[in-house]
Amino acid sequence: MICNGILGYGVDSSAQQQQAIAAMARILRPGGRLLVGWNTDKIDDPVAAGLFAGLFTEAPFAGHPSRVRFHEATHVYDSFTRKG
């Protein structure tokens, strides 16, 4: 599942983000992959805030670490697997 351009663009508050993350966890099977794109200038770090804890585990993807940053932009990708 890919969630890109949602957190910080309408799903802004921590409570809204928690609801969205819980909804994604409900529809992903255990071990299912989640890739989340967000911008550091729009929201606080949702991983550091613990919003994925309990539901997802950070996981490398396609030879990349679980977090990929871009030096020229504020965009970040985080990769997870669904706990279960």
C-alpha positions in Angstrom: 0.0 0.0 0.0 1.3 3.5 -0.8 0.2 6.6 1.2 1.8 9.6 -0.4 0.7 13.2 -0.2 -1.9 12.5 2.5 -0.2 13.2 5.8 0.2 17.0 6.0 -2.2 17.6 3.1 -5.6 17.3 4.8 -4.6 14.7 7.4 -2.8 17.2 9.5 -3.3 16.7 13.2 -1.7 13.9 15.2 -5.2 12.5 15.9 -6.1 12.5 12.2 -2.9 10.8 11.4 -3.4 8.2 14.1 -6.9 7.5 12.6 -5.5 7.2 9.1 -2.6 4.9 10.2 -5.1 2.6 12.1 -7.3 2.4 9.1 -4.4 1.4 6.9 -3.4 -1.3 9.5 -7.0 -2.7 9.4 -6.9 -3.3 5.7 -3.3 -4.6 5.4 -2.7 -8.3 6.3 0.1 -9.1 8.8 3.4 -8.7 6.9 1.8 -6.4 4.4 4.0 -3.5 3.1 3.2 0.2 3.7 5.1 3.0 2.0 4.4 6.5 3.5 5.5 9.8 1.9 5.3 13.0 3.9 7.0 16.4 4.1 9.1 17.7 7.0 7.8 21.2 6.4 4.1 20.1 6.7 4.0 17.9 9.8 6.2 16.7 12.7 7.9 13.3 12.2 5.1 10.7 12.6 7.6 7.9 13.2 9.4 9.8 16.0 6.0 10.7 17.4 5.3 6.9 17.7 2.2 7.0 15.5 3.2 3.7 13.8 4.3 1.9 16.9 2.2 -1.1 17.8 0.8 -1.5 14.3 3.8 -1.4 12.0 7.5 -2.2 12.0 10.0 -0.1 10.1 11.4 -2.3 7.3 14.0 -1.8 4.5 12.5 -1.9 1.0 14.1 -2.8 -2.4 17.6 -2.3 -1.2 16.9 1.0 0.5 16.8 1.7 4.3 13.4 2.1 5.9 13.7 5.9 5.6 14.7 7.6 2.5 15.3 11.4 2.4 16.0 13.8 -0.4 18.6 16.5 0.1 17.0 18.9 -2.3 13.5 18.6 -0.9 11.5 18.2 2.3 10.0 14.9 1.2 10.6 11.7 3.1 9.6 8.1 2.5 9.2 5.6 5.3 8.7 1.9 4.7 6.9 -0.5 7.1 5.5 -3.9 7.4 2.2 -4.6 9.2 2.7 -6.3 12.6 0.5 -9.2 13.3 
